[in-house]
Amino acid sequence: MSADTKTPLDHVNDTLAQLKGMRHYSKSNVERLTAQWLLFDGELRKLKQANQIEALMTSQGELHDALEAEIAELEELAVELQPAPEDATPGTTH
């Protein structure tokens, strides 16, 4: 399906898939960085690198939260964009 034949729902679902992938990696990155931070906090403070790492952790956490919020909004939009179910009763005319 080419980009010009996709429906708005297709575009929303494509974007949702991409954002969910980003959320997965964001969460993994936050967890790994936190684990490293806990192991090396003392050394980082001695090297005057703690503030920079804390800022990165904060930014990564904010990105993760923003991804969660946008995913929730797009999931609601996808529900709204779902086509109405057709009448499945055979022989019914309108």
MDAnalysis code that builds the backbone (N, CA, C; Angstrom):
import MDAnalysis as mda
import numpy as np

u = mda.Universe.empty(282, n_residues=94, atom_resindex=np.repeat(np.arange(94), 3), trajectory=True)
u.add_TopologyAttr("name", ["N", "CA", "C"] * 94)
u.add_TopologyAttr("resid", np.arange(1, 95))
u.add_TopologyAttr("resname", ["MET", "SER", "ALA", "ASP", "THR", "LYS", "THR", "PRO", "LEU", "ASP", "HIS", "VAL", "ASN", "ASP", "THR", "LEU", "ALA", "GLN", "LEU", "LYS", "GLY", "MET", "ARG", "HIS", "TYR", "SER", "LYS", "SER", "ASN", "VAL", "GLU", "ARG", "LEU", "THR", "ALA", "GLN", "TRP", "LEU", "LEU", "PHE", "ASP", "GLY", "GLU", "LEU", "ARG", "LYS", "LEU", "LYS", "GLN", "ALA", "ASN", "GLN", "ILE", "GLU", "ALA", "LEU", "MET", "THR", "SER", "GLN", "GLY", "GLU", "LEU", "HIS", "ASP", "ALA", "LEU", "GLU", "ALA", "GLU", "ILE", "ALA", "GLU", "LEU", "GLU", "GLU", "LEU", "ALA", "VAL", "GLU", "LEU", "GLN", "PRO", "ALA", "PRO", "GLU", "ASP", "ALA", "THR", "PRO", "GLY", "THR", "THR", "HIS"])
u.atoms.positions = np.array([
    [0.856, -1.172, 0.000],
    [0.000, 0.000, 0.000],
    [0.900, 1.232, 0.000],
    [0.746, 2.115, -0.962],
    [1.584, 3.302, -1.025],
    [1.062, 4.372, -0.070],
    [1.909, 5.359, 0.181],
    [1.555, 6.406, 1.146],
    [0.292, 7.155, 0.737],
    [0.073, 7.319, -0.586],
    [-1.095, 8.089, -1.013],
    [-2.381, 7.272, -1.026],
    [-2.315, 5.971, -0.811],
    [-3.541, 5.169, -0.750],
    [-3.878, 4.761, 0.681],
    [-3.090, 5.192, 1.628],
    [-3.362, 4.862, 3.030],
    [-4.472, 5.757, 3.568],
    [-5.253, 5.173, 4.438],
    [-6.309, 5.932, 5.104],
    [-5.720, 6.651, 6.310],
    [-6.454, 7.607, 6.871],
    [-5.978, 8.227, 8.108],
    [-5.749, 7.188, 9.206],
    [-6.597, 6.174, 9.267],
    [-6.407, 5.116, 10.270],
    [-5.092, 4.374, 10.034],
    [-4.767, 4.106, 8.768],
    [-3.490, 3.450, 8.459],
    [-2.315, 4.289, 8.954],
    [-2.383, 5.587, 8.711],
    [-1.304, 6.480, 9.149],
    [-1.197, 6.505, 10.678],
    [-2.332, 6.553, 11.351],
    [-2.332, 6.551, 12.817],
    [-1.727, 5.246, 13.328],
    [-2.133, 4.120, 12.742],
    [-1.601, 2.829, 13.183],
    [-0.108, 2.705, 12.908],
    [0.371, 3.228, 11.774],
    [1.806, 3.217, 11.483],
    [2.575, 4.039, 12.511],
    [2.031, 5.210, 12.824],
    [2.676, 6.080, 13.810],
    [2.673, 5.426, 15.188],
    [1.553, 4.794, 15.536],
    [1.480, 4.088, 16.819],
    [2.541, 2.999, 16.911],
    [2.710, 2.234, 15.854],
    [3.713, 1.168, 15.855],
    [5.112, 1.740, 16.072],
    [5.409, 2.844, 15.404],
    [6.725, 3.481, 15.553],
    [6.916, 3.999, 16.975],
    [5.912, 4.665, 17.519],
    [6.018, 5.208, 18.873],
    [6.140, 4.100, 19.915],
    [5.446, 2.988, 19.705],
    [5.546, 1.883, 20.652],
    [6.948, 1.274, 20.624],
    [7.565, 1.223, 19.453],
    [8.955, 0.773, 19.365],
    [9.884, 1.729, 20.102],
    [9.657, 3.026, 19.901],
    [10.471, 4.027, 20.598],
    [10.283, 3.915, 22.107],
    [9.037, 3.664, 22.548],
    [8.765, 3.528, 23.982],
    [9.526, 2.350, 24.556],
    [9.533, 1.244, 23.830],
    [10.243, 0.049, 24.305],
    [11.728, 0.356, 24.508],
    [12.348, 0.979, 23.507],
    [13.770, 1.292, 23.624],
    [14.030, 2.368, 24.660],
    [13.125, 3.312, 24.790],
    [13.268, 4.357, 25.798],
    [13.295, 3.742, 27.194],
    [12.361, 2.827, 27.446],
    [12.296, 2.183, 28.753],
    [13.574, 1.390, 29.022],
    [14.041, 0.651, 28.024],
    [15.274, -0.127, 28.182],
    [16.464, 0.781, 28.469],
    [16.525, 1.909, 27.752],
    [17.632, 2.846, 27.961],
    [17.609, 3.434, 29.364],
    [16.435, 3.807, 29.845],
    [16.315, 4.368, 31.193],
    [16.759, 3.323, 32.221],
    [16.321, 2.092, 32.046],
    [16.686, 1.041, 32.994],
    [18.189, 0.790, 32.996],
    [18.807, 0.727, 31.805],
    [20.258, 0.496, 31.731],
    [21.047, 1.663, 32.317],
    [20.636, 2.877, 31.984],
    [21.343, 4.044, 32.499],
    [21.214, 4.128, 34.014],
    [20.057, 3.809, 34.537],
    [19.854, 3.816, 35.986],
    [20.738, 2.774, 36.662],
    [20.832, 1.594, 36.076],
    [21.685, 0.547, 36.643],
    [23.144, 0.999, 36.661],
    [23.601, 1.602, 35.567],
    [24.980, 2.107, 35.518],
    [25.186, 3.210, 36.548],
    [24.209, 4.070, 36.652],
    [24.274, 5.173, 37.596],
    [24.448, 4.654, 39.016],
    [23.666, 3.659, 39.373],
    [23.736, 3.119, 40.727],
    [25.086, 2.477, 41.011],
    [25.692, 1.875, 39.997],
    [26.989, 1.229, 40.184],
    [28.130, 2.235, 40.297],
    [28.037, 3.339, 39.564],
    [29.182, 4.231, 39.441],
    [28.931, 5.654, 39.911],
    [27.903, 5.868, 40.713],
    [27.559, 7.209, 41.174],
    [28.743, 7.895, 41.843],
    [29.415, 7.207, 42.734],
    [30.546, 7.811, 43.450],
    [31.647, 8.253, 42.511],
    [32.020, 7.380, 41.573],
    [33.088, 7.722, 40.621],
    [32.678, 8.879, 39.715],
    [31.415, 8.883, 39.289],
    [30.948, 9.965, 38.429],
    [30.988, 11.299, 39.167],
    [30.643, 11.282, 40.444],
    [30.688, 12.528, 41.219],
    [32.129, 13.021, 41.352],
    [33.054, 12.101, 41.598],
    [34.476, 12.487, 41.693],
    [34.977, 13.082, 40.386],
    [34.497, 12.566, 39.265],
    [34.919, 13.041, 37.948],
    [34.088, 14.237, 37.469],
    [33.196, 14.722, 38.324],
    [32.328, 15.857, 38.011],
    [31.459, 15.598, 36.774],
    [30.970, 14.364, 36.657],
    [30.099, 13.980, 35.546],
    [28.682, 13.645, 36.007],
    [28.456, 13.659, 37.302],
    [27.161, 13.239, 37.842],
    [26.022, 14.132, 37.356],
    [26.236, 15.439, 37.337],
    [25.158, 16.348, 36.932],
    [24.741, 16.125, 35.479],
    [25.709, 15.866, 34.607],
    [25.388, 15.637, 33.203],
    [24.575, 14.354, 33.041],
    [24.958, 13.311, 33.766],
    [24.240, 12.038, 33.675],
    [22.838, 12.189, 34.265],
    [22.730, 12.907, 35.374],
    [21.400, 13.147, 35.956],
    [20.498, 13.875, 34.966],
    [21.047, 14.856, 34.255],
    [20.261, 15.600, 33.259],
    [19.810, 14.677, 32.133],
    [20.690, 13.794, 31.698],
    [20.318, 12.839, 30.650],
    [19.228, 11.888, 31.133],
    [19.348, 11.423, 32.359],
    [18.336, 10.524, 32.910],
    [16.984, 11.228, 32.991],
    [17.004, 12.482, 33.389],
    [15.769, 13.258, 33.477],
    [15.157, 13.443, 32.091],
    [15.991, 13.805, 31.118],
    [15.497, 13.995, 29.749],
    [14.934, 12.702, 29.171],
    [15.627, 11.600, 29.406],
    [15.158, 10.319, 28.898],
    [13.829, 9.937, 29.553],
    [13.695, 10.189, 30.836],
    [12.441, 9.920, 31.536],
    [11.305, 10.779, 31.004],
    [11.592, 12.048, 30.708],
    [10.576, 12.942, 30.152],
    [10.153, 12.476, 28.761],
    [11.115, 12.015, 27.947],
    [10.786, 11.490, 26.632],
    [9.873, 10.274, 26.771],
    [10.203, 9.387, 27.682],
    [9.389, 8.189, 27.893],
    [7.959, 8.578, 28.287],
    [7.827, 9.534, 29.192],
    [6.494, 9.990, 29.609],
    [5.723, 10.612, 28.442],
    [6.417, 11.399, 27.616],
    [5.769, 12.029, 26.460],
    [5.324, 10.970, 25.453],
    [6.142, 9.938, 25.261],
    [5.756, 8.846, 24.361],
    [4.501, 8.150, 24.870],
    [4.465, 7.883, 26.163],
    [3.284, 7.234, 26.759],
    [2.022, 8.070, 26.510],
    [2.123, 9.375, 26.714],
    [0.965, 10.257, 26.544],
    [0.506, 10.279, 25.092],
    [1.444, 10.378, 24.165],
    [1.077, 10.434, 22.750],
    [0.498, 9.105, 22.273],
    [1.046, 8.003, 22.748],
    [0.503, 6.688, 22.400],
    [-0.949, 6.582, 22.862],
    [-1.222, 7.018, 24.076],
    [-2.592, 6.960, 24.592],
    [-3.538, 7.795, 23.726],
    [-3.099, 8.987, 23.328],
    [-3.942, 9.847, 22.493],
    [-4.202, 9.223, 21.129],
    [-3.151, 8.665, 20.523],
    [-3.325, 8.066, 19.202],
    [-4.164, 6.793, 19.259],
    [-4.067, 6.054, 20.349],
    [-4.919, 4.870, 20.497],
    [-6.394, 5.275, 20.556],
    [-6.689, 6.364, 21.241],
    [-8.067, 6.872, 21.280],
    [-8.515, 7.317, 19.889],
    [-7.626, 7.998, 19.172],
    [-7.946, 8.458, 17.822],
    [-8.180, 7.267, 16.893],
    [-7.373, 6.218, 17.035],
    [-7.543, 5.025, 16.195],
    [-8.919, 4.399, 16.410],
    [-9.382, 4.402, 17.641],
    [-10.720, 3.864, 17.925],
    [-11.771, 4.717, 17.220],
    [-11.615, 6.027, 17.265],
    [-12.576, 6.926, 16.614],
    [-12.574, 6.751, 15.098],
    [-11.408, 6.427, 14.530],
    [-11.282, 6.304, 13.085],
    [-11.712, 4.941, 12.548],
    [-11.983, 3.994, 13.423],
    [-12.430, 2.673, 12.984],
    [-13.717, 2.829, 12.186],
    [-13.795, 2.151, 11.044],
    [-15.036, 2.232, 10.276],
    [-16.183, 1.598, 11.048],
    [-17.363, 2.140, 10.840],
    [-18.545, 1.591, 11.504],
    [-18.795, 0.191, 10.972],
    [-19.172, -0.732, 11.843],
    [-19.449, -2.092, 11.367],
    [-20.656, -2.088, 10.429],
    [-20.532, -2.870, 9.370],
    [-21.637, -2.962, 8.417],
    [-22.681, -3.911, 8.963],
    [-23.925, -3.707, 8.537],
    [-25.013, -4.580, 8.960],
    [-24.767, -5.965, 8.378],
    [-24.590, -6.947, 9.232],
    [-24.244, -8.291, 8.791],
    [-25.474, -9.170, 8.535],
    [-26.671, -8.617, 8.690],
    [-27.879, -9.411, 8.487],
    [-28.139, -9.592, 7.000],
    [-28.135, -10.856, 6.505],
    [-28.358, -11.060, 5.071],
    [-29.786, -10.691, 4.671],
    [-29.917, -10.151, 3.470],
    [-31.231, -9.856, 2.933],
    [-31.839, -8.569, 3.437],
    [-31.100, -7.824, 4.260],
    [-31.624, -6.563, 4.768],
    [-31.324, -5.467, 3.769],
    [-32.297, -4.680, 3.440],
    [-32.069, -3.539, 2.557],
    [-32.375, -2.268, 3.309],
    [-31.704, -1.216, 2.887],
    [-31.893, 0.079, 3.573],
    [-32.545, 1.046, 2.657],
])
